């Protein structure tokens, strides 16, 4: 797991972090306001309009790929973490890889799980929670300092 991320992965992560900050939104709004204020100086010409249209289109086009890369990586990392939790817990191993099911199958599975959870008696749920807490406490006690 020590493989260094590619340049594009590092770049997309950095751009995603910057793009998600409030200051970036404020700068974008300020840029549009500045562009709008300059309208009278340029006579609201077609060139003046073309500047903002072209600029925003290029930025949007490029950001789609950068943000999608970052989101794909994050999704795969979360999926790997969930798979690890499934493997190391009492969860059903058959849930590994369900992210590859189609929408109809996922909807059906979600409905079945919800129905099963709702029909489970309260004392069974309480017992599962208590077991998990005891198990976690036991693991923490055994953990070397």
C-alpha positions as CSV (number, residue, x, y, z in Angstrom):
1,X,0.0,0.0,0.0
2,X,3.0,2.3,-0.2
3,X,2.6,2.9,-4.0
4,X,2.8,6.6,-4.6
5,X,-0.2,8.2,-6.3
6,X,0.2,9.4,-9.8
7,X,0.7,13.0,-10.7
8,X,-2.8,13.3,-11.9
9,X,-4.2,11.7,-8.7
10,X,-2.3,14.2,-6.6
11,X,-3.3,17.1,-8.9
12,X,-7.0,16.1,-8.9
13,X,-7.0,15.7,-5.1
14,X,-5.4,19.1,-4.6
15,X,-7.8,20.8,-7.1
16,X,-10.8,19.1,-5.5
17,X,-9.7,20.3,-2.1
18,X,-9.3,23.9,-3.4
19,X,-12.5,23.8,-5.4
20,X,-14.5,22.8,-2.3
21,X,-13.4,25.7,-0.2
22,X,-15.8,28.6,0.5
23,X,-13.1,31.1,-0.6
24,X,-13.0,29.5,-4.0
25,X,-16.8,30.1,-4.4
26,X,-16.3,33.7,-3.2
27,X,-13.5,34.2,-5.8
28,X,-15.7,32.8,-8.5
29,X,-18.6,35.1,-7.6
30,X,-16.2,38.0,-7.4
31,X,-14.9,37.2,-10.9
32,X,-18.4,37.2,-12.3
33,X,-19.3,40.4,-10.5
34,X,-16.1,42.0,-11.9
35,X,-17.0,40.8,-15.4
36,X,-20.5,42.2,-15.0
37,X,-19.3,45.6,-13.8
38,X,-17.0,45.8,-16.8
39,X,-20.0,45.4,-19.2
40,X,-20.7,49.1,-19.6
41,X,-17.0,49.8,-20.4
42,X,-17.1,47.3,-23.2
43,X,-20.6,48.2,-24.4
44,X,-21.9,44.8,-23.4
45,X,-20.3,43.6,-26.7
46,X,-20.3,40.1,-28.0
47,X,-16.6,39.8,-27.3
48,X,-17.3,40.8,-23.6
49,X,-19.9,38.1,-23.4
50,X,-17.7,35.6,-25.2
51,X,-15.0,36.0,-22.6
52,X,-17.1,34.8,-19.7
53,X,-18.8,32.1,-21.7
54,X,-15.5,30.7,-23.0
55,X,-13.8,30.9,-19.6
56,X,-16.5,29.2,-17.7
57,X,-17.0,26.5,-20.3
58,X,-13.3,25.7,-20.3
59,X,-13.1,25.6,-16.5
60,X,-16.3,23.5,-16.3
61,X,-15.1,21.0,-18.9
62,X,-11.7,20.5,-17.2
63,X,-13.2,20.3,-13.7
64,X,-15.5,17.5,-14.7
65,X,-12.5,15.2,-15.3
66,X,-10.5,16.3,-12.3
67,X,-13.4,16.0,-9.9
68,X,-14.5,12.7,-11.4
69,X,-11.0,11.2,-10.9
70,X,-11.0,12.4,-7.2
71,X,-14.6,11.0,-6.7
72,X,-13.8,7.7,-8.3
73,X,-10.7,7.3,-6.1
74,X,-12.6,8.2,-2.9
75,X,-15.4,5.8,-3.8
76,X,-13.0,2.9,-4.4
77,X,-11.3,3.7,-1.1
78,X,-14.6,3.7,0.8
79,X,-15.6,0.4,-0.9
80,X,-12.3,-1.2,0.1
81,X,-12.8,-0.1,3.7
82,X,-16.3,-1.5,3.7
83,X,-15.1,-4.8,2.2
84,X,-12.5,-5.0,5.0
85,X,-15.2,-4.4,7.6
86,X,-17.3,-7.2,6.0
87,X,-14.4,-9.6,6.0
88,X,-13.4,-9.0,9.6
89,X,-16.9,-8.9,11.1
90,X,-19.9,-11.1,11.4
91,X,-21.4,-9.5,8.4
92,X,-22.3,-11.7,5.4
93,X,-19.4,-12.1,3.0
94,X,-21.8,-12.4,0.1
95,X,-22.2,-8.6,0.4
96,X,-18.7,-8.2,-1.0
97,X,-18.9,-6.7,-4.5
98,X,-22.6,-5.7,-4.4
99,X,-21.6,-2.3,-5.8
100,X,-21.4,-4.1,-9.2
101,X,-25.1,-5.0,-9.1
102,X,-27.4,-3.0,-11.4
103,X,-29.8,-0.5,-10.1
104,X,-32.8,-2.8,-10.1
105,X,-30.9,-5.5,-8.1
106,X,-29.6,-2.9,-5.6
107,X,-33.1,-1.5,-5.1
108,X,-34.4,-5.1,-4.5
109,X,-31.6,-5.9,-2.0
110,X,-32.1,-2.6,-0.1
111,X,-35.9,-3.4,0.2
112,X,-35.2,-6.9,1.4
113,X,-32.7,-5.7,4.0
114,X,-35.0,-3.0,5.2
115,X,-37.8,-5.4,5.6
116,X,-35.6,-7.9,7.5
117,X,-34.3,-5.1,9.8
118,X,-37.9,-3.8,10.5
119,X,-39.2,-7.3,11.3
120,X,-36.4,-8.2,13.7
121,X,-37.6,-8.1,17.3
122,X,-36.2,-5.3,19.5
123,X,-34.6,-7.7,21.9
124,X,-32.6,-9.3,19.0
125,X,-31.3,-5.9,17.9
126,X,-30.4,-5.0,21.5
127,X,-28.5,-8.3,21.9
128,X,-26.6,-7.7,18.7
129,X,-25.6,-4.2,19.9
130,X,-24.6,-5.5,23.3
131,X,-22.5,-8.2,21.7
132,X,-20.7,-5.7,19.4
133,X,-19.9,-3.5,22.4
134,X,-18.6,-6.4,24.5
135,X,-16.6,-7.7,21.5
136,X,-15.1,-4.2,20.9
137,X,-14.2,-3.8,24.6
138,X,-12.5,-7.2,24.6
139,X,-10.5,-6.3,21.6
140,X,-9.4,-3.0,23.2
141,X,-8.3,-4.7,26.4
142,X,-6.2,-7.2,24.4
143,X,-4.6,-4.5,22.3
144,X,-1.0,-4.0,23.3
145,X,0.0,-0.4,24.2
